[in-house]
Amino acid sequence: MKQTRNLLASLALATLVAVPTAAMAGGKNLSKSPPFWTFEAPPPLGSTNLVRTKHGLFAKFRTTGLPAGHAVTLWIMFFDNPEACAMPYACNPDADVGQPGVRFDFHYAGARIVRRNRTTFWGYLPINELSTSGFAEIGAPPTPLTNPKGAQVILALHSHGPAQQGAALYEQLTSYLGGCNLPFLGDAAGFAQSFSDVPANEGECSTVQVSFHSSPAGD
């Protein structure tokens, strides 16, 4: 887990260095940020938008490079109370994931089967929702989103490998563990560490791309 947190912290820093804050911010309710492989910094793979309302978060994730024919889910990872992070409003996954006051979780937001090199995902996470929690799916206490306009957010793509059929495909497109053999590829938390960790075969899964959206309160 520490390796994953260090990786995400490095990618977050690379994002902030590569993209000026003014270019990322589209106003208090809209932010824009590029996505990256979990194991590489720039160049960016596409673009992501995050719209914040009092009712929840709307995400658009445009990217490239995902294998065609694979089932991929979109997850919204959030620090619901970024003020409680070790560095307020600059949450570092290495230091802050697991700290109770930060209220971290990751929730299902959407999915699709990749059809071509350029792919767009859309997703929505309402406030106070528990059933979409990734923590709940793996047997940990879930945390709902309660601060959509102030949370620090990481958008993440989780690959479930080649799309299957019927009930198996439904599980791939609606859950974190669907179609996956354990352990995931990559590190202990399932984050790809190189292109060899990007799923290629049925049953292989890992989180492969991420994009970071800082809290408007910290701008």
C-alpha positions in Angstrom: 0.0 0.0 0.0 2.8 2.4 0.8 4.3 1.9 -2.6 0.9 2.8 -4.2 0.6 5.9 -2.1 4.1 7.0 -3.0 3.2 6.4 -6.7 0.0 8.4 -6.5 1.8 11.2 -4.6 4.5 11.4 -7.3 1.9 11.4 -10.1 -0.1 14.2 -8.3 3.0 16.3 -8.1 3.8 15.7 -11.7 0.3 16.8 -12.7 0.5 20.0 -10.8 4.0 20.8 -12.2 3.0 20.0 -15.8 -0.3 21.8 -15.8 -0.6 25.4 -14.4 -3.4 25.8 -11.8 -5.2 28.3 -13.9 -5.5 25.8 -16.7 -6.9 23.1 -14.4 -9.5 25.3 -12.8 -12.6 26.1 -14.7 -14.3 27.9 -11.8 -15.3 26.7 -8.4 -17.7 24.0 -9.8 -15.6 22.8 -12.7 -12.0 21.5 -12.8 -10.0 20.1 -15.7 -6.9 17.9 -15.4 -5.0 15.4 -17.6 -4.9 11.6 -17.0 -1.8 9.5 -16.8 -0.8 5.9 -16.5 -0.3 5.0 -12.9 3.3 4.3 -13.6 4.2 7.2 -15.8 4.1 11.0 -15.5 3.6 13.3 -18.6 2.9 13.4 -21.5 -0.8 13.3 -20.6 -3.2 10.7 -22.2 -6.2 13.0 -22.7 -8.3 15.2 -20.5 -10.8 14.9 -17.6 -13.5 17.2 -16.3 -15.0 17.2 -12.8 -18.3 19.1 -12.2 -19.2 19.7 -8.5 -22.8 20.3 -7.4 -24.4 20.2 -3.9 -25.9 16.8 -5.0 -22.7 15.0 -6.1 -19.9 14.8 -8.6 -20.1 14.4 -12.4 -16.9 13.1 -14.1 -15.8 12.9 -17.8 -12.6 11.0 -18.5 -11.3 11.1 -22.1 -8.2 9.0 -22.6 -6.1 6.9 -25.0 -4.1 3.7 -24.9 -6.5 1.3 -23.3 -6.7 -2.2 -25.0 -9.7 -2.6 -27.3 -12.3 -5.0 -26.2 -11.5 -4.7 -22.5 -14.0 -3.9 -19.7 -13.0 -0.8 -17.7 -14.7 0.8 -14.7 -14.4 4.5 -13.6 -13.9 5.1 -9.9 -14.1 8.4 -7.9 -11.5 8.4 -5.1 -12.0 11.2 -2.7 -10.6 12.8 0.5 -14.0 14.1 1.8 -12.4 16.4 4.4 -9.1 17.6 2.8 -8.7 20.1 5.6 -7.7 17.2 7.9 -4.9 16.1 5.7 -1.3 16.4 6.9 -1.0 19.3 4.5 -4.5 20.8 4.4 -6.0 20.8 0.9 -3.0 19.1 -0.5 -3.7 15.5 0.5 -0.8 13.1 0.0 -2.0 9.5 -0.5 1.2 8.3 1.3 0.4 10.2 4.5 -3.4 10.6 4.4 -5.2 7.4 3.2 -6.5 5.6 6.2 -6.6 8.6 8.5 -10.2 8.7 9.9 -10.5 12.5 9.9 -9.8 12.6 6.2 -12.7 10.4 5.2 -11.2 8.7 2.2 -13.0 6.1 0.0 -13.3 5.1 -3.7 -16.7 4.7 -5.3 -18.0 3.2 -8.6 -19.1 5.9 -11.1 -19.4 4.2 -14.5 -18.0 1.8 -17.0 -17.7 0.8 -20.7 -16.1 -1.7 -23.1 -13.2 0.0 -24.9 -13.9 0.0 -28.7 -11.1 2.3 -30.1 -7.9 4.0 -29.0 -9.6 7.2 -27.9 -12.2 6.4 -25.2 -14.5 8.5 -23.1 -16.0 7.5 -19.7 -18.8 9.3 -17.9 -19.7 8.9 -14.3 -21.7 10.3 -11.4 -21.4 9.9 -7.6 -24.2 11.3 -5.5 -23.8 12.4 -1.9 -24.5 10.0 1.0 -24.3 6.9 -1.2 -22.8 3.7 0.4 -23.7 1.0 -2.1 -21.0 2.1 -4.6 -18.1 2.1 -2.2 -15.1 0.0 -3.1 -14.3 -0.4 0.5 -17.7 -2.0 1.1 -17.1 -4.4 -1.7 -13.8 -5.7 -0.2 -15.3 -5.9 3.3 -14.1 -2.6 4.8 -16.3 0.2 6.3 -17.6 2.5 3.6 -17.4 6.2 3.6 -20.0 8.3 1.7 -19.3 11.5 -0.1 -20.7 14.4 1.9 -18.5 17.3 0.7 -18.7 17.3 -3.1 -17.8 21.0 -3.5 -14.7 20.7 -1.3 -13.4 17.2 -1.6 -10.0 16.4 -3.2 -10.7 13.9 -5.9 -8.7 11.3 -7.9 -10.5 9.8 -11.0 -9.2 6.3 -11.6 -9.7 3.7 -14.4 -9.7 0.0 -13.3 -9.3 -2.5 -16.0 -11.0 -5.9 -15.8 -9.3 -7.4 -18.8 -11.0 -8.8 -22.0 -14.8 -8.3 -21.9 -16.6 -11.5 -21.1 -20.3 -12.3 -21.8 -23.6 -12.4 -19.9 -23.5 -12.3 -16.1 -19.7 -12.3 -16.1 -19.7 -9.1 -18.3 -22.3 -7.5 -16.0 -20.0 -8.1 -13.0 -17.1 -6.7 -14.9 -18.9 -3.5 -15.7 -20.6 -2.9 -12.3 -18.1 -3.8 -9.6 -14.5 -3.5 -8.4 -13.8 -7.3 -8.3 -15.9 -8.4 -11.2 -14.1 -10.8 -13.5 -10.9 -10.5 -11.5 -8.6 -13.2 -10.1 -6.9 -12.2 -6.9 -4.4 -10.8 -6.3 -4.6 -8.0 -8.9 -1.7 -7.3 -11.2 0.7 -4.5 -10.0 1.4 -3.7 -6.4 -0.4 -4.9 -3.3 -3.2 -2.4 -3.9 -3.6 -3.4 -7.6 -2.0 -0.3 -9.2 -0.2 -1.1 -12.4 3.6 -0.5 -12.0 4.5 -0.9 -15.7 2.8 -1.9 -19.0 3.3 -5.5 -18.1 0.7 -4.9 -15.3 -2.0 -3.7 -17.8 -4.4 -6.6 -18.1 -4.1 -8.7 -21.2 -5.8 -11.9 -20.3 -9.2 -13.0 -18.9 -9.2 -12.7 -15.1 -6.4 -10.1 -14.9 -7.3 -6.8 -13.3 -5.5 -3.6 -12.2 -6.0 0.2 -11.8 -4.2 1.6 -14.8 -4.9 5.4 -15.2 -5.5 8.3 -12.8 -6.3 12.0 -12.9 -6.2 14.5 -10.0 -8.6 17.3 -9.0 -7.6 19.5 -6.1 -10.1 21.0 -3.6 -11.5 24.4 -4.7 -11.3 25.4 -1.1 -7.5 25.1 -1.3 -7.0 27.1 -4.5 
